[in-house]
Amino acid sequence: MSELQQQIAGNVTRVREQIDAAARRSGRDPRSIRLVAVTKYVGLNEVLALLDARCFELGESRPQELWKKVDAISHPHVQWHMIGHLQRNKVRRTLPAVRLVHSCDSLRLLQTIDTEAGRDAHVIPVLLEVNVAGDTAKHGFSPDELASLLPTIADLRHIKVHGLMGMAARGSDRVTARPYFVRLRELRDRLSGIGVPGIQMEELSMGMSGDFETAIEEGATIVRVGKTLFSGGP
């Protein structure tokens, strides 16, 4: 095993241990939380080392980088997630490559995904991205608009909403991120209570390298971890 493989395998083990501990602290089953390894800014060798460490769910935030890595890596267990802003003109090429689109940030994007998926009679699993931080530089639905949009979204026949995705405010740490995760969880619970047919709210994609333990304590079912998996230290 190469030094890179050893380093990444050790990091994956540590992160999984942190996920387990955070789940147990909050009275949750660790198996209910999925780790998506964010491969933004790393190359194919690092991705292959993740797969060697049995980290099979991978996330990319840039469509072109996703396409390149999907074309270069053939592995029976790999599952790609689109976690960054997806422009509508890149939807057609992206959809066949991914298991889940986290970053559905507008009704127009959802409609485009629905149209493209309909060409092949597919149903695409998606999450609705919410701008819980109210950051004008970030994409996402306003928390206040989603309830009224759910019936319209539910009418789209070739997408399936499975929950919400969000991020803490820029510059937050594991302590200051907590209110944003609470806000997203409470929004998920409210939307779930509306009971719109065809809309599921079982997934919460929130938490990154600096705050994923806090996100788990507040209900995350998917955490998106990047640099912690590739760093040289513990």
N, C-alpha and C positions, 0 to 999 in steps of 0.2 A: 504494500500500500504506500502510495506517495505521501510526501509531507502535506500536500494540499488535501488529499483525501482524508488523512488523519485529522487535520485541523477542522475540516468541515464536518466530519463524522462526530467529533467531540462537541462541536457547537450545536449540532442537531440534537445530540443527546441532552445537553444542558438545557436547551430551549424546551424540549419535550418534558423534562423534569420540572421546569418552571411552570409550564402549562398545567401539569398534573397537580402541583402544589397549589396553584391559584384556584384551580377547580375545587380541590378538596377544602380549601379555606372557605369557599362560598357554598359548600354543601352540594356540589355538582359532580356528575360523573365525568372524569377526564375524557372518556371516549366520546362525549358529546361535543368536543371542541376539535376543530380541524385546523391544522397548520398549513397555511399557504406560504411557500418560500418565494420571496420576491426576488426575481433574477435581474432586475433593472441594474444596469451598469456593470454586470459581470459577464464573463465570456463562457464559451462552451465547456471549457475544462471545469469551471466551478459548477455548472449545471450538471455535468456528468458525475461530479463528486457528490452532489445532492442525491442523485438517483442511486449511487452506490450506497449512500447512507439510508436508503429506503424512504426518502422524502420525495414523494411522487406528485404532490399537488403543487404546481408552480404558477406564479403570477407575474404578468408583464403589464407595464403601464403604457408602453408605446406600441401601437399596432405593427409598425414596420419591423421592430425588434422581435416581436412575437412571431411574425411570419418567418423571419430568418431562422430563429431557433427551432421552430416547429419543422421547417424543411431540413434542418441539419441533424435533428435528433430523432431517432426511431427507437422507441422503447414501449413494450407492451403495457406498462402500467402508468405512464406519465399522463397527467391531466392538467391542461392549461386553463388558467383563469385570466380574463381581461379585467384589470383592476384600475386602469387609468382612463382618461378622457378618450372617448371613441367618437371620431368625426363620422358623420353620416356617409361620406364618400368612401370610408374604409370598412363599412359594415359587411359588405358582400364577401370580401376576402377573409375577414376575421371570423365570422360565425362558424365555418366548418372546423376551425382549429381549437375551439374552446369548449370547455364543459359548462362554464358559468360566466356571465357578464355581470360584474359587480357594479359597474359605473354607469348605469342608465340614469342620466341626469336631466332628461327633458322628455316631454311628450313627443316631440318631433323625432327624437332618436328612437324611442320605443316604437313609433309608427314605422320608421324605416326598417328596424329589425323585424317587425311583424311582416312587412312586405317582402323582404328578402327571404325570410324563413319560409314564407308561404310559397315561394317558387318551387321549393322541394318538399312541401307539405311537412316541414319539421316544426317542432315546438321548442323554443329556446328558453332555457332557465335563466332568469335575470333577477338582479336585486335593484332596488330603487335607491340611488345615491341621494342623500339628504345633506344639505349644507347646515349642519347643526351649529357650526361656529359663527354663521352669519358673515363669513369672510367673502368680500366682494371679489377677491382674486380666485376663489374656488368655484367649481361647478357643483351643481346639485339642486334638487328641489328645495323650496322653502318648506320648513316644517308645517306652516300654516296652510299650504295649498294642497297637500297630498290627499286629505280626506275627500275633498270635492272632486279630485281627479280620479280616484280609484274606480268608480263605475265606468268611466271612459277607458281606462287602462284595461279593465276586465273584459271589455268588448273586443280587445285585440286577440285574435284566435291563435296566433302562432308564437305567442310568448307566454311564459308562466312565471308570475311573480312569486318568489320564495322568501322575500324579506327585504331588509334595509341594509345599506352600507353608509358609513360615515367616518369622519376624522375629527380629532380634537383640533382646537385652534393652533395655528402655527406658533411654535415656541413653547408649547405646553410640555410638561413633564408628567411622570406617572402620578403625581399628586394633583396638579392643576388640570389634568385631562379628565378627571373623574366626572365633573358636572356635565361634560359633553356626552359622555357615554351614558350617563343616567338619562339625559334628555332624549337620546336616540332610543334607548330601551323603553322609556315611557311612551314615546311616540309609537313605537312598534305595538305596544300593548293597547293603546287607544285605537289604532287602525285595525288591529286584530279584533277588537271588540265590536267594530262596525259590522263585521261579518259579510263583506262583499263577496258573492259567489265567484269562485275562480281565483281569488287572491289568497295566497298563503303568507303567513308572517312568522315562520319558524326560524328563519336565519337572521343573525345579526353579525355582519362583517365589520368589525371595528377593532382597533388596536394594532400598533406597529412595534418596531423594535424597542422603543423607549417606554412604551406604556401598555404592552399587551397583557401583562398580569392584571393591571387595573381594569382593563376592558373585560377580561374573563370574570373578574369579581362582579362586574356589572351586567353580565349576561351574554357576552360575545360567544357566538358559536363558531365563528371563523376569525382567526387572527392572521394578519399579513406581515410577516417578519422578513426583513432583508438583511441589513448590514450586520446584525448580531450573528447571523449564520456564517458570515465570511470574515469576521474580525480575527486578529491573531491572538487575542487574549481571552480570558474567561469572562 
